């Protein structure tokens, strides 16, 4: 590609927005040309708008420091300077839905980190290695919105990426029941330990809305496209508990699963090792070469050691063994702000570009 696509970040001052900024620095396909946020930040340079609030360990890229922050509600103005946008705003659900649809109607592809449109029937919710065929509903969505080039695609909840890839690789054995408990980092709440000192030496056994998302979103990902809509799968039955733990980044899951056709341990390990999807076939810039990595050691994967595997875009698994109540149990791990948030959205954008859904405007 000789000319990069112009990327805008709506909600660019928050933690996920900052992660987008960092990930897109020197990206081979995309270049940040616009940053939008609330009216309070509008008119300032990006550096001024996040002064004292830069949450990443890596420094702010020089290339974005002097970009003027625009008012995200001025859709036409922001849309005029971009070929696509990444959206990561902190607003009410109905406000996010209206804002994202406004950008789509303005002809801009929207790749959303938000949950507002995850259950809109003609909006694809995508893990690129798992359900790229769901992009087919974009045609129906464009017709509904009255646009030839705009659309909305969303990424799923960050917690499910620590176990859904492993279960996806085993769908051929027909999993019937799943118990998943997730142990989720504080960055999932957009926080650091400086922001949230109460999390030091503490565990909170509740994350609002997280368990419903963790139980239902996998079924939509495994669903089918019918008449321009996504119809969710009916199985397996999933029940979850989601717990906040004192970790900076990385969501870990403990999983119990039973099957209609019980595989052997060797079958499972082979399925995980060989599982790949469109990002690997297309060799997309952000795609992990090995999607699922299994650790033989009893004490792996560990959040601190393994969350950055494959630049934070790989999924780790370990401790696979037979269970006395369920068929098998295992542990999974994913990086919640990379694979689970901004990195996952960038990978979706790469897939959309490769498949012809995003072009120069």
Protein Blocks (a to p, Z undefined) as FASTA:
>chain_A
ZZdcddddehilbmklmmmmmmmgopakbccfbdcddfklgopafklmmgoiacbfbdcd
fklmmpccddfklmmlmmmmccbdcddddddfklmmmmmmmmmmnopacddfbfklmmgm
klccddfklmmmlmmmmmmmmmmnopakbccdddddfklmmmmmmmmmmmmnopabdcdd
ddddfklnopafklmmmlgopacfbdehklmmmmmmmmmmmmcceehiacddfbdcdddd
ddddddfbdcddddddddfbdcdfklmmmmmmmgccfklmnopaklcfblbacdfbfkbc
cfklmmmgghhpaccdehiacdfkbmbdcdddddfklmmmmmmmmmmmmmmmmnopaccZ
Z
